[in-house]
Amino acid sequence: MPESSPSFRILGPARLSGEVKVTGAKNSALKLMAASLLAPGTHTLRNVPDIADVHIMSELLVRLGCTVSLNNDVLTIDVPATPGHKAEYDLVRKMRASINVLGPILTRVGIAEISLPGGDAIGSRGLDFHISGLEALGATITFEHGFIIAKVDGRLKGATIDLVFPSVGTTENLMTAAVLAKGTTTINNVAREPDISDLGEYLISMGAKIQGLGTQTLVIEGVDSLKAAEHSTLPDRIVSGTWAFAAVMTGGDITIQGGRADHLELPLDKLVASGAVITSTPDGIRVKMDKRPIAIDVATLPYPGFPTDLQPMAIALNAIADGSAIVTENVFEARFMFVNELKRLGARITVDGHHAAIAGIKQLSGAPVVATDIRAGAGLVLAALVSEGITIVEDGFHIDRGYPNFAEDLRSLGADVTRI
């Protein structure tokens, strides 16, 4: 945690109304930044969010020998002919996405030493899938002094890899490793999140040969080298979803500029079932609600299922909904950590294993709470908006990692929110 972490002070209740613009996706931008290591030269990434995690990844790239600058939403990365191969703990521990430099560095340099990562406290996310996949491509992997050390003699070699689980991080690391491998790599049961296709399109613009984006199987024909490229990051579907839930919870009317309904089909269907009116606009989504939400059952699953990153918002909505609901977490076993904080606001929630039973009440009451991860922090802010009185959400640095200008955007929609 930073030495001085901001808190968010929210005076509720509030009704949110107006327009808000969604920036580029955090989960995509970080992986695009890591993938830039695959080719020397100057890369230009557009629509990059100005968030803490982007700055952490920028510092990691600088330590690997790159020159990085962010102007407005344009990120320029100058990659040297031979980047460094070691990612130290002091940066990697702050952000799980640091592991995404493993594939690019290994396939480009032949050796990668990456400190075992940290990040959000939402459960174990082991590297077993990453390791077995890279070993299938010919890498030798050991662990020493808290580092994962991956080596290959010569080039990685194409292989057929069957993933036990459609892990996003594993899919991304194997994609970036395979694009410079010798021969053809087939990866089955891959993650299908829009971020995967975004990364794939960037790699293709660099000269990679990839087939099957958006499907469960990727076929990658290795090439000898790649070139620097330009790419625009896709809009952040989790931030879009957060605003959609905010509109429904507060009985509001929000137009989400840049929001893509095709990336949020199931969450938006759930909100319609809760009573929302959702329409498409020329450049986004409009979410309108004029009554108390109806409770909705939710079960998180890999894309195109309900996103685990929107699970805290679903629980917060059910906490003030009409009726009772069950929220089931199938992706991260510790994602219910924030439930105890939500209960401090008066929510009636019982957790049993990976199920949370929520009995809705009309209004919560403000209290001091602590954010345990990015999405839990955002979920607590949404809950504070439907609470009577003042709520202080501490450890707001988590929120800053995923939501640029969150307090400012909330104020523009009519909320009484300040950073302290």
C-alpha positions in Angstrom: 0.0 0.0 0.0 1.3 3.5 -0.7 2.5 5.5 2.3 -0.3 8.0 1.9 -3.5 6.5 0.4 -6.5 8.6 -0.5 -9.9 8.0 0.9 -13.2 8.7 -0.8 -15.8 10.7 1.2 -19.4 10.1 -0.1 -22.5 11.9 1.2 -25.6 9.9 0.3 -28.1 9.2 -0.9 -27.6 10.4 -4.5 -29.2 10.1 -7.9 -26.8 10.0 -10.8 -27.7 11.6 -14.0 -25.8 12.8 -17.1 -23.1 11.7 -19.4 -19.8 10.0 -18.6 -17.0 9.0 -20.9 -15.3 5.6 -20.6 -11.6 5.5 -21.3 -9.5 2.6 -22.6 -9.6 -0.8 -20.8 -7.1 -1.2 -18.0 -6.9 -4.9 -18.5 -6.1 -4.5 -22.2 -3.7 -1.5 -22.0 -1.4 -3.2 -19.5 -1.1 -6.3 -21.7 -0.5 -4.2 -24.8 2.3 -2.4 -23.0 3.9 -5.7 -22.1 3.6 -7.0 -25.6 5.4 -4.0 -27.0 8.6 -5.7 -25.7 8.3 -8.1 -28.6 9.6 -5.6 -31.2 12.3 -2.9 -31.1 11.3 0.6 -32.2 8.7 3.1 -31.2 5.2 1.9 -30.4 2.2 4.2 -30.0 -0.8 3.1 -28.0 -3.9 5.3 -28.0 -6.9 5.5 -25.7 -4.7 4.5 -22.7 -6.2 5.3 -19.3 -4.3 7.5 -16.9 -4.4 5.2 -13.9 -1.9 4.0 -11.3 -1.4 0.6 -12.9 -0.4 2.1 -16.2 2.2 4.2 -14.4 3.5 1.0 -12.6 3.8 -0.9 -15.9 5.5 2.1 -17.4 8.1 2.1 -14.7 8.6 -1.6 -15.2 9.2 -1.1 -18.9 11.7 1.7 -18.2 13.7 -0.6 -15.9 13.7 -3.1 -18.8 15.4 -0.4 -20.9 12.4 1.2 -22.6 11.6 4.9 -22.9 8.0 5.6 -22.0 5.9 8.8 -22.1 2.1 9.4 -21.6 0.5 12.5 -23.1 -3.2 12.7 -22.5 -4.3 9.2 -23.6 -1.4 8.5 -26.0 1.4 6.3 -24.7 4.7 6.1 -26.6 7.1 3.2 -25.9 10.5 3.1 -27.4 11.8 -0.5 -27.1 15.6 -1.1 -27.3 17.2 -3.7 -29.6 17.7 -6.0 -26.5 15.4 -5.3 -23.5 16.3 -6.3 -20.0 15.1 -9.6 -18.7 14.6 -9.1 -14.9 11.5 -7.7 -13.3 12.1 -6.9 -9.6 9.7 -7.5 -6.7 9.2 -3.8 -5.6 7.2 -3.2 -8.8 5.8 -6.7 -9.6 4.3 -7.0 -6.1 2.0 -4.0 -6.8 0.3 -5.4 -9.9 -0.6 -8.8 -11.0 -0.4 -7.8 -14.7 3.4 -7.6 -14.4 3.5 -11.4 -15.1 2.6 -10.5 -18.7 6.1 -9.5 -19.5 7.2 -13.1 -19.0 6.1 -14.4 -22.4 7.5 -11.5 -24.5 10.9 -11.3 -22.7 11.4 -15.1 -22.8 10.7 -15.4 -26.5 12.6 -12.3 -27.4 15.7 -12.6 -25.2 15.8 -16.3 -24.3 15.7 -15.7 -20.5 13.2 -14.0 -18.2 13.5 -13.5 -14.4 10.2 -12.3 -13.0 9.4 -11.8 -9.3 6.4 -13.7 -8.3 3.5 -11.2 -8.6 1.2 -9.6 -6.1 -1.9 -7.4 -6.8 -5.4 -7.6 -5.5 -6.4 -9.7 -2.4 -9.1 -11.7 -4.2 -7.7 -15.2 -4.0 -4.9 -17.4 -5.3 -4.1 -17.1 -9.0 -1.3 -19.6 -9.4 1.1 -19.7 -12.3 0.7 -23.4 -13.0 -1.0 -22.9 -16.3 1.6 -20.3 -17.4 4.4 -22.7 -16.5 3.0 -25.8 -18.1 2.2 -23.9 -21.3 5.6 -22.3 -21.6 7.3 -25.7 -20.9 5.3 -27.2 -23.7 6.9 -24.5 -26.0 10.3 -25.7 -24.9 11.1 -23.4 -21.9 12.9 -24.6 -18.8 11.4 -23.0 -15.7 12.8 -22.9 -12.2 12.1 -20.9 -9.0 14.9 -19.2 -7.1 14.7 -16.6 -4.3 11.2 -15.5 -5.1 11.7 -15.3 -8.8 10.3 -17.4 -11.7 13.2 -18.0 -14.1 12.4 -19.1 -17.6 15.0 -20.0 -20.2 15.1 -21.4 -23.7 18.1 -22.5 -25.7 17.5 -20.9 -29.1 13.9 -20.3 -30.1 10.7 -21.6 -28.5 9.0 -24.3 -30.6 5.4 -24.5 -31.6 3.2 -27.0 -29.8 -0.4 -27.9 -29.1 -1.5 -26.8 -25.7 -4.8 -27.7 -24.0 -5.7 -25.3 -21.2 -7.5 -26.8 -18.2 -9.1 -23.5 -17.5 -9.6 -20.5 -19.9 -7.2 -18.3 -18.0 -6.8 -14.8 -19.4 -3.3 -14.2 -18.1 -2.1 -17.6 -19.4 -3.7 -17.1 -22.8 -2.0 -13.7 -23.1 1.4 -15.0 -22.0 1.3 -18.0 -24.4 0.1 -15.8 -27.3 3.0 -13.4 -26.8 5.5 -16.3 -26.4 4.2 -18.2 -29.5 4.3 -15.3 -32.0 8.1 -15.6 -32.2 8.3 -19.4 -31.7 9.5 -21.7 -34.5 6.5 -23.5 -36.1 2.8 -23.5 -35.4 1.2 -23.3 -31.9 -2.4 -24.3 -31.3 -3.9 -23.3 -28.0 -7.3 -24.8 -27.1 -9.8 -23.6 -24.5 -8.4 -20.1 -24.5 -9.9 -17.1 -22.8 -12.3 -15.2 -25.0 -12.5 -11.8 -23.3 -12.5 -8.8 -25.6 -9.1 -7.9 -24.2 -7.7 -11.1 -25.8 -8.9 -10.0 -29.2 -7.5 -6.5 -28.6 -4.1 -8.0 -27.8 -4.3 -10.3 -30.9 -5.1 -7.4 -33.2 -2.1 -5.4 -31.8 0.2 -8.4 -32.4 -1.1 -8.9 -35.9 -0.4 -5.2 -36.6 3.2 -6.0 -35.5 3.4 -8.7 -38.0 2.2 -11.8 -36.1 0.2 -14.5 -37.7 -2.8 -15.4 -35.5 -6.1 -17.1 -36.4 -9.2 -17.7 -34.3 -9.5 -14.5 -32.3 -12.8 -14.6 -30.4 -13.0 -18.4 -30.5 -11.9 -21.1 -28.1 -8.9 -22.1 -30.3 -6.0 -19.9 -31.4 -3.6 -21.0 -34.1 -0.4 -19.0 -34.2 2.3 -19.4 -36.9 5.6 -18.2 -35.5 7.5 -15.5 -37.4 11.2 -14.5 -37.3 10.7 -11.0 -36.1 8.0 -8.3 -35.4 8.0 -4.5 -36.0 6.8 -1.6 -33.8 3.1 -0.6 -34.4 0.3 1.7 -33.5 -2.9 0.6 -31.8 -6.0 2.0 -30.0 -7.1 0.3 -26.8 -10.7 -0.9 -26.7 -13.1 0.8 -24.2 -13.1 -0.6 -20.6 -16.2 -2.9 -20.3 -15.8 -3.2 -16.5 -15.8 0.6 -16.0 -18.8 0.7 -18.4 -20.5 -1.9 -16.4 -19.8 -0.1 -13.2 -21.6 3.0 -14.5 -24.5 0.9 -15.6 -24.9 -0.6 -12.1 -24.5 2.9 -10.6 -27.4 4.2 -12.7 -29.7 1.3 -11.7 -28.8 1.4 -8.0 -29.3 5.2 -7.7 -32.5 5.3 -9.8 -30.5 7.4 -12.3 -30.1 8.1 -16.0 -26.6 7.8 -17.3 -25.3 7.8 -20.9 -22.0 5.9 -21.0 -20.0 7.4 -23.9 -17.8 4.7 -25.4 -19.6 1.8 -23.7 -20.0 -1.2 -25.9 -23.2 -3.2 -25.2 -21.8 -6.2 -27.2 -19.1 -6.6 -24.6 -21.6 -6.5 -21.7 -24.5 -8.6 -22.9 -25.1 -10.7 -19.8 -24.6 -7.9 -17.2 -27.0 -5.6 -19.2 -29.5 -8.4 -19.5 -29.4 -8.8 -15.7 -29.9 -5.1 -15.2 -32.9 -5.2 -17.6 -34.3 -8.0 -15.4 -33.8 -5.7 -12.4 -36.0 -3.1 -14.0 -33.7 -0.9 -16.0 -34.4 0.6 -19.4 -31.2 0.2 -21.6 -30.9 1.7 -25.1 -28.0 2.1 -27.5 -26.8 5.6 -28.4 -24.7 6.6 -31.4 -21.5 6.3 -29.3 -22.5 4.2 -26.3 -25.2 3.0 -23.9 -27.9 4.8 -22.0 -29.1 3.2 -18.7 -32.2 4.6 -17.0 -34.0 3.5 -13.8 -37.0 5.0 -12.2 -37.9 2.5 -9.4 -36.3 0.3 -6.8 -34.2 -2.5 -8.4 -35.5 -6.1 -8.3 -33.1 -8.6 -6.8 -31.1 -10.6 -9.4 -29.2 -13.9 -9.1 -25.7 -13.8 -10.6 -23.1 -16.5 -11.1 -19.6 -15.4 -12.3 -18.0 -17.3 -15.2 -15.3 -16.6 -17.8 -16.3 -14.5 -20.7 -19.0 -14.4 -22.2 -20.3 -15.2 -18.7 -21.0 -12.6 -16.0 -17.6 -10.9 -15.2 -16.1 -11.6 -11.8 -15.0 -7.9 -11.8 -18.7 -6.8 -11.7 -19.6 -9.2 -8.9 -19.1 -6.6 -6.1 -21.5 -4.3 -8.0 -24.1 -7.1 -8.2 -23.9 -7.7 -4.5 -24.2 -4.0 -3.8 -27.2 -3.7 -6.0 -28.9 -6.7 -4.3 -28.2 -5.2 -0.9 -30.8 -2.4 -1.7 -33.0 -4.4 -4.1 -36.6 -5.6 -3.7 -36.3 -9.3 -2.7 -33.5 -11.7 -2.1 -30.8 -13.1 -4.4 -27.9 -15.5 -4.5 -24.5 -14.4 -6.0 -22.1 -17.2 -6.8 -18.4 -16.6 -7.3 -16.8 -19.2 -9.6 -13.6 -17.5 -10.5 -11.8 -16.1 -7.4 -12.3 -17.8 -4.1 -11.6 -14.8 -1.9 -13.7 -12.2 -3.8 -16.2 -12.1 -0.9 -13.7 -10.4 1.3 -15.4 -7.0 0.9 -18.8 -8.4 2.1 -17.9 -7.6 5.7 -17.3 -4.0 4.7 -20.6 -3.9 2.9 -22.3 -5.3 6.0 -20.9 -2.3 8.0 -23.3 -0.2 5.9 -26.2 -2.4 7.0 -26.3 -4.9 4.2 -27.8 -8.3 5.0 -25.5 -10.9 3.5 -24.7 -14.4 4.4 -21.7 -16.1 2.8 -21.5 -19.9 2.5 -18.4 -21.1 0.5 -18.6 -19.4 -2.9 -22.3 -18.4 -2.5 -23.5 -15.1 -1.0 -27.2 -14.8 0.0 -28.4 -11.2 0.0 -31.7 -9.9 1.5 -32.3 -6.5 0.1 -33.3 -3.5 2.3 -34.5 -0.1 1.1 -31.5 1.9 2.2 -28.0 1.5 3.7 -26.4 3.8 6.2 -23.0 5.5 5.9 -20.0 4.2 7.8 -16.2 4.0 7.5 -15.2 1.1 5.2 -12.0 -0.2 3.6 -11.5 -1.1 -0.1 -9.7 -4.5 -0.4 -9.3 -4.5 -4.2 -10.1 -2.3 -7.2 -13.6 -3.6 -7.9 -14.5 -4.0 -4.2 -13.6 -0.3 -3.8 -15.8 0.7 -6.6 -18.6 -1.5 -5.3 -18.4 0.2 -1.9 -18.5 3.7 -3.5 -21.7 2.6 -5.3 -23.1 1.3 -2.0 -22.2 4.6 -0.3 -24.3 6.4 -3.0 -27.4 4.6 -1.7 -26.5 5.0 1.9 -27.9 7.7 4.3 -25.2 10.0 5.6 -21.4 10.0 5.2 -19.4 7.0 4.1 -15.5 7.0 4.0 -14.0 4.5 1.7 -10.4 4.0 2.9 -7.4 2.6 0.8 -8.7 4.5 -2.2 -5.5 3.7 -4.1 -7.1 0.5 -5.1 -9.9 2.5 -6.9 -7.2 4.7 -8.6 -5.7 1.6 -10.1 -8.8 1.0 -12.3 -10.9 4.2 -12.4 -9.4 7.4 -13.7 -10.9 10.6 -12.3 -13.6 8.5 -10.4 -14.5 11.2 -7.9 -14.6 13.9 -10.7 -16.9 11.8 -12.9 -19.2 11.0 -9.9 -19.5 14.7 -9.1 -20.3 15.5 -12.8 -23.2 13.1 -12.4 -24.5 14.8 -9.3 -22.9 12.9 -6.4 -21.3 14.5 -3.4 -17.9 12.8 -3.5 -14.5 14.1 -2.5 -11.0 12.6 -2.2 -9.4 13.2 1.2 
